[in-house]
Amino acid sequence: MKTELIYGKNIAQRMKKTIIEDVKLFIDQTGFTPRICTFMVGDDKPSQMYMELRKKSCDLVGIDTERIVLDEEVSEKDLIELIKKKNIQENIHGILVQLPLPDHISTSNVFENINPCKDVEGLTPYNMGKTLIGDEYLVPCTPLAVLRILEHIPFDLMGKNVTIINHSPIVGKPLAALCLNRNATVSVCHVYTDDIMPFTKNADVVITAAGVPGLITANHVKKESIVIDVSIVKTDNGVIGDVDADSMVNHCLFLTPVPGGVGPVTVACALENMVKTMNLTSKVLV
């Protein structure tokens, strides 16, 4: 058995072809060029890099971008006030808040104040609630990217065992809901899980986003499983994920490399969500 590496660039390119057509149609129908506003607080380097990648992708598909970079000391109140202004600005069709935010700003409070129709990340309580009950529309981008990768293989989650190593509201929790919506049996592991191996060893799909290099080796997963590595960890030897990729060769069936696996698909999923917010806001504003 030979392990197949799943490169996200190939999936993202196919997605962008459809998105380009959707954006052209939107412009033809409304006369507006769609515009997305991103808020960033502080100067986190990985966040800056991700924002640049997203801007390049927006440029490619014909979406204008506006970036508001705020000092790390900005108050939660001031940030929310700026977001509220963009909520009602007619030429803004989507809003993103780059994470992480400083400790003095409540992420949940910030997302509660984003117009759900402009919620590109799918992280407002309204859109997260819809995802949870299976009414999926604006879905968090990284969990959505995992689904797009599984669709690419293709792999049907119905009746399969899935182990997720992350229980954050950004990745693990919404991803668990998406898998449950597709009738998978889901286990969620996290920092308080004593031993992850009983969960990973029985899984048909292992999705890890712990941020711990070398956490998952071939000993942790059964043969012919699918391993999706969401983590991005900067080290002296470059960017790596949670998975010891060398040990996985000829052991798992499919593996996403780091870098180049989930990341490009996540950016493309943000573009997919932008198309949806464009359509939602144009209906609201007409």
C-alpha positions in Angstrom: 0.0 0.0 0.0 1.3 3.4 -1.0 0.3 6.5 1.0 -1.2 9.2 -1.2 -0.5 12.8 -0.2 -3.4 15.2 -0.6 -2.1 18.6 -1.8 -4.6 21.3 -1.0 -3.5 23.5 -3.9 -5.1 21.2 -6.5 -8.5 21.2 -4.6 -8.3 25.0 -4.1 -7.7 25.7 -7.7 -10.8 23.8 -8.8 -12.9 25.6 -6.1 -11.6 29.0 -7.3 -12.7 28.3 -10.9 -16.3 28.1 -9.7 -15.9 31.1 -7.3 -14.6 33.3 -10.2 -17.8 32.5 -12.1 -19.9 33.2 -9.1 -18.2 36.6 -8.5 -18.7 37.6 -12.2 -22.4 36.7 -11.9 -22.8 38.8 -8.7 -21.2 41.8 -10.4 -23.3 41.5 -13.5 -26.5 41.2 -11.4 -25.9 43.9 -8.8 -23.4 46.3 -10.4 -21.3 46.1 -7.2 -17.7 44.7 -6.9 -17.9 42.6 -3.7 -15.7 43.9 -0.9 -14.6 42.1 2.3 -13.3 43.8 5.4 -10.7 42.1 7.7 -9.9 43.3 11.2 -6.6 42.4 12.7 -5.4 43.4 16.2 -1.7 43.5 16.8 1.1 42.2 14.6 1.0 38.4 14.9 3.3 37.2 12.1 1.4 34.0 11.1 -1.8 36.0 11.0 -0.2 38.5 8.7 1.0 35.7 6.4 -2.5 34.2 6.3 -4.0 37.6 5.5 -1.6 38.1 2.6 -2.5 34.7 1.2 -6.2 35.4 1.5 -5.8 38.8 -0.1 -4.0 37.2 -3.1 -6.8 34.7 -3.4 -9.4 37.5 -3.3 -7.6 39.4 -6.0 -7.5 36.3 -8.1 -11.3 35.8 -8.0 -12.3 39.5 -8.2 -13.1 40.3 -4.6 -11.9 43.7 -3.2 -10.4 43.7 0.3 -10.2 46.2 3.0 -7.8 45.7 6.0 -8.1 47.4 9.3 -5.1 46.8 11.5 -5.5 48.0 15.1 -3.0 48.4 17.9 -2.8 45.5 20.3 -4.0 47.8 23.1 -7.3 48.7 21.4 -10.2 48.2 23.7 -12.9 45.5 23.1 -15.5 48.3 23.0 -13.7 50.2 20.2 -13.2 47.1 18.1 -16.9 46.2 18.4 -17.9 49.8 17.5 -15.8 49.6 14.3 -17.3 46.2 13.4 -20.8 47.6 13.9 -20.1 50.4 11.4 -19.1 47.7 8.8 -22.2 45.8 9.6 -24.3 48.5 8.1 -21.9 49.7 5.4 -23.6 48.8 2.1 -20.4 48.3 0.1 -19.0 45.8 2.6 -20.3 42.3 1.8 -18.4 40.3 4.4 -16.5 40.7 7.7 -13.6 38.7 9.1 -11.8 39.1 12.4 -8.3 37.6 12.3 -7.6 35.3 15.3 -6.0 35.2 17.8 -7.2 38.3 19.6 -5.4 39.7 22.6 -6.4 38.3 26.0 -8.2 41.5 27.0 -10.7 41.1 24.1 -13.4 38.4 24.3 -13.5 36.5 21.1 -17.1 35.4 21.8 -18.2 39.0 22.4 -16.7 40.1 19.2 -18.3 37.4 17.1 -21.7 38.1 18.7 -21.5 41.6 17.3 -20.8 40.6 13.6 -23.8 40.7 11.3 -24.6 37.0 10.7 -25.2 37.8 7.0 -21.6 39.1 6.7 -20.0 36.4 8.8 -17.4 35.0 6.4 -15.8 32.8 9.1 -19.2 31.2 10.1 -18.4 31.9 13.8 -21.3 34.0 15.0 -23.6 32.3 17.4 -26.4 32.3 14.8 -24.3 30.5 12.1 -22.6 28.2 14.5 -26.1 27.2 15.9 -27.3 26.5 12.4 -24.3 24.3 11.7 -24.9 22.4 14.9 -28.5 21.5 14.0 -27.5 20.5 10.5 -28.7 23.6 8.7 -25.3 24.3 7.1 -24.7 27.5 5.2 -22.0 29.7 6.6 -19.7 27.1 8.1 -16.4 27.7 9.8 -13.6 27.6 7.2 -11.1 25.1 8.6 -13.8 22.4 9.4 -15.3 23.1 5.9 -11.8 22.6 4.4 -11.6 19.1 6.0 -14.9 18.2 4.4 -13.8 19.4 1.0 -10.7 17.2 1.3 -12.8 14.2 2.2 -15.1 14.9 -0.7 -12.1 15.1 -3.0 -10.8 11.6 -2.1 -13.9 10.8 -2.2 -14.8 9.4 1.3 -18.3 8.9 2.7 -18.4 9.6 6.5 -21.6 7.7 7.1 -21.0 5.0 9.7 -17.3 5.7 9.9 -15.3 6.3 13.1 -13.7 9.8 13.2 -11.3 11.0 15.9 -10.7 14.7 16.2 -7.8 16.0 18.3 -9.0 19.5 19.2 -12.0 20.8 21.0 -11.8 24.5 20.2 -14.9 26.4 19.0 -13.0 27.3 15.8 -12.0 23.8 14.7 -12.9 20.8 16.9 -16.4 21.6 18.0 -17.9 22.7 14.6 -15.9 19.9 12.9 -17.5 17.3 15.2 -20.9 18.7 14.4 -20.3 18.5 10.6 -19.2 14.9 10.9 -22.2 14.0 13.1 -24.4 15.7 10.5 -23.0 13.1 8.1 -23.8 10.2 10.4 -20.2 9.5 11.5 -19.3 8.2 15.0 -17.2 11.0 16.5 -14.6 11.0 19.3 -13.1 14.3 20.4 -9.7 14.3 22.2 -8.0 17.2 23.8 -5.3 18.3 26.3 -7.3 16.6 29.2 -7.6 13.2 27.4 -5.3 10.8 29.3 -4.5 8.6 26.3 -5.5 9.4 22.8 -4.4 6.1 21.3 -7.6 4.1 22.1 -9.5 6.7 20.1 -7.1 7.2 17.2 -6.3 3.5 16.8 -9.9 2.7 16.1 -10.6 5.6 13.7 -11.1 5.5 10.0 -10.3 9.2 9.9 -7.9 11.0 12.3 -8.0 14.8 12.2 -5.5 16.5 14.4 -5.2 20.2 15.3 -3.3 20.1 18.6 -0.2 22.1 17.6 2.1 19.5 19.0 4.8 18.3 16.6 5.2 14.6 16.4 2.0 13.9 18.4 0.7 11.4 15.9 2.8 8.5 14.6 2.1 5.4 12.6 1.6 3.6 16.0 -1.4 5.8 16.7 -3.4 5.0 13.6 -4.6 1.8 12.0 -3.5 0.8 8.5 -5.4 2.3 5.5 -6.8 5.1 7.6 -7.1 8.8 6.5 -5.0 11.3 8.4 -5.7 15.0 8.1 -3.2 17.3 9.8 -4.6 20.8 10.4 -1.8 22.1 12.6 0.8 24.6 11.5 3.8 24.9 13.9 6.8 27.0 13.2 10.1 25.4 14.2 13.8 26.1 13.5 13.5 23.4 10.8 10.5 25.0 9.1 6.7 24.7 9.3 5.4 21.3 10.5 2.2 19.8 11.8 1.2 17.3 14.5 1.9 14.2 12.3 5.2 12.4 12.0 4.8 12.2 8.3 7.8 9.9 7.7 6.4 7.2 9.9 3.1 7.3 8.0 4.5 6.4 4.6 3.0 3.2 3.4 0.9 3.0 6.5 -2.1 5.3 6.2 -4.0 5.5 3.0 -4.2 9.3 2.6 -2.3 12.0 4.4 -2.3 15.8 4.1 1.2 17.3 4.2 2.2 20.4 6.2 2.5 22.9 4.7 0.5 22.6 1.6 -2.4 20.4 2.8 -5.3 21.9 4.6 -4.2 25.5 4.4 -4.9 26.3 0.7 -8.3 24.6 1.0 -9.1 26.7 4.1 -8.4 29.9 2.1 -10.6 28.7 -0.7 -13.4 27.9 1.8 -13.2 31.5 3.0 -13.8 32.5 -0.6 -16.8 30.2 -0.9 -18.2 31.8 2.2 -17.6 35.2 0.8 -19.8 34.3 -2.2 -22.5 33.4 0.2 -22.2 36.6 2.3 -22.3 38.6 -1.0 -25.5 37.0 -1.9 -27.1 37.3 1.5 -26.2 41.0 1.9 -27.3 41.9 -1.6 -30.7 40.4 -0.8 -30.9 42.3 2.5 -29.8 45.6 0.9 -32.0 45.5 -2.2 
